[in-house]
């Protein structure tokens, strides 16, 4: 087999089950040799019991596509909903119908849920601001679409990666990097801003980057004078080592723009932002570009465990046997109980059908997932400062 040009495991390998850990191949060989293929219930969990630390479930769309056509039934918490202990997904079927897909399944759910959770943290930190995902450059290009889609699931307003937009059916946004200003040379910022305005389509916001060569206030005012009413925003992306009191810098830019009648020009901030910095700046900046906090989020540590074999409870040490249901109560509580037993009074059951006998029976919608995340965040107190 020739060496691929890029270090990418392609969709064919994922779909065929080659994107797996070697011991699943050996498990298949052994079970077939022994003539064993029990009907099992398997659950995907991060924690067995609730501990008060909520996370956002994402990646279900890819997981459903992976398990489609496998002859299994799958139930899952809908994308965008928050969870805290117990199963987020339940798979029922013959074990060999899905055994080799565990590695990819967990990868889809783990990485996506970490990204969506971090995005929701940023969203909650600046609820009235425009917050965009700028972090695709921090990950392998093959991950870009997953980063951007799950940033949207977490509630961000948009993203920057063009090819990711092609994959998920959403349009990428963005204006200019420092490289554009540098190509025009020091002292020629006006020429760069003017050329940009003349070159790009009218549907592209006129956002001038204003910290390349001189003071942020100086460049912001020069950009406003250059583009006048056509200027939508100025963006400050000042490197951390030169910021000083960045809140003061943003307030100064805002003051000087307002003083000269440019009160309709927004101030957009990017560069190494976290929920903490968003909270510190949300009352003085109009929008933010968040990068590594979202794209580099730690994956959720999901595991898949068999909990029933041929109708009998089963589990390895440290895991809870028996198929389970999870519930959300009106006060935002998350509850776990055995399937078929009574749940909490007036509680909402969270697991919903996703795949039935190999057919995907659930409609996936990013906007609806983001709305679920926002509603659950409000109900559970997710992201509140403690």
C-alpha positions in Angstrom: 0.0 0.0 0.0 1.5 3.4 -1.0 2.2 5.9 1.8 -0.6 8.5 1.9 0.3 12.1 1.2 -1.2 13.3 4.5 -1.4 11.5 7.9 -5.2 11.2 7.7 -7.4 8.2 8.4 -10.0 8.5 5.7 -13.8 8.0 5.9 -13.5 4.6 4.2 -11.3 3.2 7.0 -13.7 4.6 9.6 -16.8 3.2 7.8 -15.1 -0.2 7.2 -14.0 -0.5 10.9 -10.3 -0.4 10.1 -10.1 2.8 12.3 -10.1 0.6 15.4 -7.8 -0.7 18.1 -6.1 -3.9 17.3 -7.5 -5.8 20.2 -11.0 -5.5 18.8 -9.9 -7.4 15.7 -8.4 -10.1 17.9 -11.7 -10.1 19.9 -13.7 -10.7 16.7 -11.4 -13.5 15.7 -11.7 -15.1 19.1 -15.5 -14.9 19.4 -16.0 -16.2 15.9 -13.6 -19.1 16.7 -15.6 -19.9 19.8 -19.0 -19.5 18.0 -20.0 -16.8 20.4 -21.9 -13.6 19.5 -24.2 -12.7 22.3 -26.9 -10.1 22.2 -25.7 -7.3 24.5 -26.7 -3.9 25.8 -23.7 -1.5 25.9 -23.6 2.0 27.3 -21.4 5.0 26.7 -20.6 6.9 29.9 -18.1 9.4 31.3 -19.1 9.0 35.0 -21.4 6.5 36.6 -23.0 8.9 39.1 -23.8 12.6 38.9 -21.2 14.8 40.5 -22.5 18.3 39.6 -20.1 18.8 36.7 -22.2 19.1 33.5 -20.9 18.7 30.0 -22.4 19.1 26.5 -23.1 16.0 24.4 -22.0 16.3 20.8 -20.8 14.1 18.0 -24.0 12.1 18.0 -24.6 12.7 14.2 -21.3 11.1 13.3 -21.9 8.3 15.8 -25.3 7.6 14.2 -23.8 7.5 10.7 -21.1 5.1 11.9 -23.7 2.7 13.4 -26.2 3.0 10.6 -26.7 -0.3 8.7 -25.2 -2.4 11.5 -28.5 -4.0 12.6 -28.4 -2.3 16.1 -30.7 -0.1 18.0 -29.2 3.1 19.5 -30.7 5.6 21.9 -28.8 8.8 22.9 -29.2 12.1 24.7 -29.9 14.6 21.9 -26.9 16.7 20.8 -26.6 19.9 22.7 -28.1 18.6 25.9 -26.1 18.7 29.1 -25.3 15.5 31.0 -23.8 14.6 34.4 -23.2 10.9 34.9 -25.0 7.8 33.5 -25.2 6.8 29.9 -25.3 9.3 27.1 -25.8 6.5 24.5 -27.1 3.0 24.6 -26.5 0.3 22.0 -28.4 -2.9 21.7 -27.6 -5.7 19.3 -25.3 -8.6 18.6 -21.8 -7.7 19.9 -20.0 -8.5 16.7 -22.2 -6.1 14.7 -20.6 -3.1 16.4 -17.5 -4.3 18.3 -14.8 -3.0 16.0 -16.5 0.4 15.8 -16.0 1.3 19.5 -12.8 3.2 18.9 -14.2 5.5 16.3 -17.5 5.9 18.2 -15.8 7.1 21.3 -13.6 9.4 19.3 -16.6 11.0 17.7 -18.3 11.6 21.0 -15.3 12.4 23.2 -13.7 15.1 21.0 -16.9 16.7 19.9 -18.3 16.9 23.4 -15.2 18.5 24.8 -15.3 21.2 22.0 -19.0 21.9 22.5 -18.6 22.1 26.3 -15.8 24.7 25.9 -17.8 26.6 23.3 -20.7 26.8 25.7 -18.4 28.1 28.4 -17.4 30.9 26.1 -21.0 31.5 25.1 -22.1 31.8 28.7 -19.2 34.1 29.6 -20.3 36.7 27.0 -24.0 36.0 26.5 -24.8 39.3 24.8 -21.7 39.5 22.5 -20.9 38.0 19.1 -18.5 35.1 19.8 -16.8 33.4 16.8 -14.6 30.2 16.6 -11.1 31.1 15.4 -9.3 27.9 16.5 -9.2 25.6 13.5 -5.5 26.6 13.0 -4.6 24.8 16.2 -5.8 21.4 15.1 -5.0 18.9 12.4 -6.9 20.0 9.2 -8.9 16.8 9.2 -10.4 18.0 12.5 -11.5 21.4 11.3 -15.1 20.6 10.4 -15.6 18.8 13.8 -14.2 21.9 15.6 -16.4 24.3 13.8 -19.6 22.3 13.9 -19.3 21.6 17.6 -18.5 25.2 18.3 -21.9 26.0 16.8 -23.5 23.2 18.9 -22.1 25.0 22.0 -23.7 28.2 20.9 -21.0 30.2 19.1 -22.2 32.5 16.4 -19.9 31.5 13.6 -16.5 30.3 12.5 -13.5 31.0 10.2 -12.6 27.8 8.4 -13.7 27.7 4.7 -13.5 24.0 4.0 -15.2 23.2 7.3 -18.1 25.4 6.1 -18.3 23.3 2.9 -18.6 20.1 5.0 -21.2 21.3 7.5 -23.2 23.5 5.1 -22.5 26.8 6.8 -20.6 29.8 5.5 -17.2 30.7 7.1 -16.5 34.3 8.0 -13.4 36.5 8.4 -11.8 39.6 7.2 -8.0 40.4 7.3 -4.9 39.1 9.0 -1.8 41.1 10.0 -0.1 39.6 6.9 -2.3 41.8 4.7 -1.2 45.0 6.5 2.4 43.9 6.4 2.3 43.3 2.7 1.4 46.9 2.2 4.3 48.1 4.4 4.6 50.1 7.6 2.8 53.4 7.3 0.5 52.2 4.6 -2.3 50.8 6.7 -4.8 53.1 5.0 -3.9 51.7 1.6 -4.5 48.1 2.9 -7.8 49.0 4.5 -8.9 50.8 1.4 -7.8 48.0 -1.0 -9.7 45.5 1.2 -12.9 47.6 1.0 -12.6 47.9 -2.8 -11.8 44.2 -3.4 -14.2 42.1 -1.3 -17.9 41.6 -1.8 -20.5 43.9 -0.2 -21.7 41.0 2.0 -18.3 40.9 3.8 -18.2 43.1 6.9 -15.6 45.8 6.9 -13.6 44.9 10.0 -10.3 46.7 10.1 -7.4 45.0 12.0 -5.9 47.9 14.1 -2.8 46.9 16.0 -0.2 46.0 13.4 2.4 48.7 13.6 1.2 51.4 16.0 -1.0 52.1 19.0 -4.5 50.6 18.9 -6.2 53.9 19.3 -4.1 55.5 16.5 -4.9 52.7 14.0 -8.6 52.5 15.0 -9.1 56.2 14.4 -7.1 56.1 11.1 -9.3 53.2 9.9 -12.5 55.0 10.8 -11.3 58.1 9.0 -10.3 56.0 6.0 -13.5 53.9 5.6 -16.0 56.3 7.2 -19.5 54.9 7.2 -18.4 51.7 5.5 -16.4 50.6 8.6 -18.3 48.0 10.7 -15.8 47.2 13.3 -12.2 47.4 14.4 -10.4 44.3 15.6 -7.7 44.3 18.2 -5.6 41.1 18.2 -2.7 42.6 20.1 -0.1 39.9 21.1 -0.2 39.0 24.8 3.3 40.3 25.4 2.3 43.9 24.4 -1.1 44.2 25.9 -0.5 45.5 29.3 -4.0 46.4 30.8 -6.0 45.2 27.8 -9.3 46.2 29.3 -8.0 49.7 29.5 -6.8 49.6 25.9 -10.3 48.5 24.7 -12.0 51.2 26.8 -9.6 53.8 25.4 -10.3 52.7 21.8 -14.1 52.9 22.5 -13.8 56.3 24.1 -11.8 57.9 21.3 -14.1 56.4 18.6 -17.2 57.7 20.4 -15.6 61.1 20.9 -15.2 61.5 17.2 -18.6 60.4 16.3 -17.8 56.8 15.4 -20.1 55.3 18.0 -21.6 52.9 15.5 -18.2 51.2 14.9 -17.9 48.0 17.0 -14.8 46.8 18.8 -14.0 43.2 18.2 -11.3 41.4 20.2 -9.3 38.2 19.5 -6.1 36.4 20.5 -5.7 33.9 23.4 -9.1 34.6 24.9 -10.7 32.4 27.6 -14.1 32.6 29.4 -12.3 34.6 32.2 -11.1 37.2 29.7 -14.5 37.3 28.0 -16.1 38.1 31.4 -13.5 40.8 32.0 -14.1 42.5 28.6 -17.8 41.7 27.7 -19.0 45.1 28.9 -16.4 47.1 26.8 -16.1 45.0 23.6 -18.8 44.0 21.2 -17.5 40.7 20.0 -14.8 38.1 20.4 -12.9 35.5 18.4 -12.1 32.5 20.6 -9.4 30.1 19.4 -7.5 27.5 21.5 -10.0 27.4 24.4 -12.5 25.8 22.1 -10.4 24.0 19.5 -7.9 22.6 22.1 -10.5 21.5 24.6 -9.8 18.3 26.4 -12.0 15.4 25.1 -14.6 14.0 27.4 -13.3 10.7 28.8 -16.1 8.4 27.6 -16.0 4.6 27.8 -18.2 2.0 26.3 -19.2 -0.9 28.6 -21.4 -3.9 28.2 -24.1 -3.9 30.9 -26.3 -6.8 29.8 -25.6 -10.1 28.0 -28.4 -12.1 26.6 -30.9 -10.3 28.9 -28.8 -10.8 32.1 -27.2 -8.0 34.0 -23.4 -7.8 33.5 -20.6 -5.3 34.2 -16.9 -5.2 34.9 -15.7 -4.1 38.3 -16.3 -0.4 38.9 -19.2 -0.1 36.4 -22.9 -0.4 37.1 -24.8 -3.4 35.5 -28.1 -3.1 33.8 -29.5 -0.9 31.1 -30.2 2.6 32.5 -32.2 5.7 31.8 -31.2 9.3 32.6 -33.5 12.1 33.6 -33.6 15.9 33.9 -35.8 17.3 36.7 -37.3 20.8 36.7 -34.7 22.1 39.1 -31.9 21.1 36.7 -31.0 17.9 38.4 -29.5 14.9 36.5 -30.7 11.5 37.7 -29.7 7.9 36.7 -31.9 4.9 37.2 -32.4 1.4 35.9 -34.5 1.1 32.7 -38.0 0.0 33.5 -38.0 1.4 37.0 -39.9 4.5 38.0 -37.8 7.7 37.5 -38.0 10.9 39.6 -41.5 12.5 39.8 -42.2 14.9 36.9 -38.8 14.2 35.4 -37.9 14.3 31.7 -36.3 11.2 30.2 -33.3 12.2 28.1 -32.5 9.2 26.0 -34.2 9.2 22.6 -34.2 6.8 19.6 -31.4 7.5 17.1 -31.0 4.2 15.2 -33.6 1.4 14.9 -32.5 -1.8 13.2 -29.7 0.0 11.5 -31.8 2.9 10.2 -31.1 6.5 11.5 -34.4 7.8 12.8 -33.3 11.1 14.2 -33.0 14.5 12.5 -29.9 16.4 13.4 -29.9 20.2 13.4 -27.1 22.4 14.7 -29.4 25.4 15.6 -31.7 23.1 17.5 -28.7 21.6 19.3 -27.4 25.1 20.3 -30.9 26.0 21.6 -30.9 22.9 23.7 -27.5 23.7 25.1 -28.6 27.3 26.0 -31.8 26.0 27.7 -30.0 23.3 29.7 -27.3 25.8 30.7 -29.9 28.1 32.2 -31.7 25.2 33.9 -28.5 23.7 35.4 -26.5 26.8 36.2 -23.8 25.7 33.8 -20.9 28.2 33.6 -22.0 30.3 36.5 -19.1 31.8 38.5 -18.7 30.0 41.8 
